[in-house]
Amino acid sequence: MQGAWLDISIPFAEEPSGQEVAAARASLPESAAQQAEWLKRAAWMGTYVTAPPSLELDLEDTERLPLSATVGKARVLHLDDVDCIRADSLAEYEPREGERLLLRTRNSSREWWKRPHGEDFVMLSDAAARLLVERRVACVGVDYVSRAGFHAEGLGVHQLLREAGMWLIEGLDLSEVKVGVHELVCLPLKVKAEWGSPARALVRTLRDSALG
């Protein structure tokens, strides 16, 4: 039996932002070109999907997102007791090729999206990211954001996963999501961009524990 759908997205307007994004949000430009540029600067508010670089076009292109990347069965891992997601912590869950993983940490329970960003959020270590790459995981969802102005190693991990061809869902609220297998539906706006695209993400519990 399937459970009820649970919205794990962060509202676009609530995620605390830096001065540049706040200033951009203050007044929406009139022309289509200016509005596109505004959205490009504001895209990392709320929940968003980041695409791997396209080997054919040499740019990120969420318009070409294969639905199987962010729609289907996903395994939720609880890593609430760690200060940093390390390779040994992830290895215990035996990540598998082609699966979608959602990583819940204490970030979700602290409601980071309602507070100014700090330096103490839980993130993936470089070794953990390399483990995910080695296991050829298709998609990773995390309850934090990787953006300039915070830990440099966090941005390096972000880039490592992308360059390996992995789709990333960032800025999730996983506080109410139980460990186990869920059905995931996460769709970004259908746009071409070099940044990322705002998205809505939903999950519901599945009785069947098989992945696919």
PEGIPE-V503914 format. One record per residue. N is the residue number from 0. RES is the residue in one small letter. BURIAL is 1 if it has 24 or more other C-alpha atoms within 12 Angstrom, else 0. Layout:
N & RES & BURIAL
N & RES & BURIAL
This chain:
0 & m & 0
1 & q & 0
2 & g & 0
3 & a & 0
4 & w & 0
5 & l & 1
6 & d & 1
7 & i & 1
8 & s & 1
9 & i & 1
10 & p & 0
11 & f & 1
12 & a & 0
13 & e & 0
14 & e & 1
15 & p & 1
16 & s & 1
17 & g & 0
18 & q & 0
19 & e & 0
20 & v & 0
21 & a & 0
22 & a & 0
23 & a & 0
24 & r & 1
25 & a & 0
26 & s & 0
27 & l & 0
28 & p & 0
29 & e & 0
30 & s & 0
31 & a & 0
32 & a & 0
33 & q & 0
34 & q & 0
35 & a & 0
36 & e & 0
37 & w & 1
38 & l & 1
39 & k & 1
40 & r & 1
41 & a & 1
42 & a & 1
43 & w & 1
44 & m & 1
45 & g & 1
46 & t & 1
47 & y & 1
48 & v & 1
49 & t & 1
50 & a & 1
51 & p & 1
52 & p & 1
53 & s & 1
54 & l & 0
55 & e & 0
56 & l & 0
57 & d & 0
58 & l & 0
59 & e & 1
60 & d & 1
61 & t & 1
62 & e & 0
63 & r & 1
64 & l & 1
65 & p & 0
66 & l & 0
67 & s & 0
68 & a & 1
69 & t & 1
70 & v & 1
71 & g & 1
72 & k & 1
73 & a & 1
74 & r & 1
75 & v & 1
76 & l & 1
77 & h & 1
78 & l & 1
79 & d & 1
80 & d & 0
81 & v & 0
82 & d & 0
83 & c & 1
84 & i & 1
85 & r & 1
86 & a & 1
87 & d & 0
88 & s & 1
89 & l & 1
90 & a & 0
91 & e & 0
92 & y & 0
93 & e & 0
94 & p & 1
95 & r & 1
96 & e & 0
97 & g & 1
98 & e & 1
99 & r & 1
100 & l & 1
101 & l & 1
102 & l & 1
103 & r & 1
104 & t & 1
105 & r & 1
106 & n & 1
107 & s & 1
108 & s & 1
109 & r & 0
110 & e & 1
111 & w & 1
112 & w & 1
113 & k & 0
114 & r & 0
115 & p & 0
116 & h & 1
117 & g & 0
118 & e & 0
119 & d & 0
120 & f & 1
121 & v & 1
122 & m & 1
123 & l & 1
124 & s & 1
125 & d & 1
126 & a & 1
127 & a & 1
128 & a & 1
129 & r & 1
130 & l & 1
131 & l & 1
132 & v & 1
133 & e & 0
134 & r & 1
135 & r & 1
136 & v & 1
137 & a & 1
138 & c & 1
139 & v & 1
140 & g & 1
141 & v & 1
142 & d & 1
143 & y & 1
144 & v & 1
145 & s & 1
146 & r & 1
147 & a & 0
148 & g & 0
149 & f & 0
150 & h & 0
151 & a & 0
152 & e & 0
153 & g & 1
154 & l & 0
155 & g & 0
156 & v & 1
157 & h & 1
158 & q & 1
159 & l & 1
160 & l & 1
161 & r & 1
162 & e & 1
163 & a & 1
164 & g & 1
165 & m & 1
166 & w & 1
167 & l & 1
168 & i & 1
169 & e & 1
170 & g & 1
171 & l & 1
172 & d & 1
173 & l & 1
174 & s & 1
175 & e & 1
176 & v & 1
177 & k & 1
178 & v & 1
179 & g & 1
180 & v & 1
181 & h & 1
182 & e & 1
183 & l & 1
184 & v & 1
185 & c & 1
186 & l & 1
187 & p & 1
188 & l & 1
189 & k & 0
190 & v & 1
191 & k & 1
192 & a & 1
193 & e & 1
194 & w & 1
195 & g & 1
196 & s & 1
197 & p & 1
198 & a & 1
199 & r & 1
200 & a & 1
201 & l & 1
202 & v & 1
203 & r & 1
204 & t & 1
205 & l & 1
206 & r & 0
207 & d & 0
208 & s & 0
209 & a & 0
210 & l & 0
211 & g & 0
